Amino acid sequence: MMDFRHYGQHGMMGYGWFGVFWMIIFILLIIALIYLVVKVIQNNKHENEKSAPNDALNILKERYAKGEITDEEYEHKKRILKED
């Protein structure tokens, strides 16, 4: 048989309520870290979605400035991009 007397009066916990307190703090820190990671990922996704139409409009402006598309094509495509 095992002799558990050397673990103290609190059994295997040893630290009593103090150990439980730190365990709760540790779990809360893990939850906060997960929350922050999710927020950063969501923020990056929204930034990429916002910049996509602007990138297309900038490319359209460059093509127009280089003379690759006509005035009519430029205006038509610009209207389409701004609708999104």
C-alpha positions, 0 to 999 in steps of 0.5 A: 500500500502507498503511504500518503502521509507525506503529502500533508493534510491537504492530500495530493493538492498540497497547496489547498485553496491557494493552488485552486486560485492559481489554477483558475487564474491560469485557465482564465489567462489561456481563455484570454489568449485564445480570445486575443488570437481570434480577434487578431485573425478576424481583424486581419481578415477584415483588413484584407476584405477592405483593401481588395476593392481599393486594390482593383480600383488602383489597378484600373487607374494604372491601366487607364493612365497607361492607355491600356483601356479607353475612357468608356471602359474605365468609367464602366469598370469603375462603376462596377467596382464601386457598386460592390 
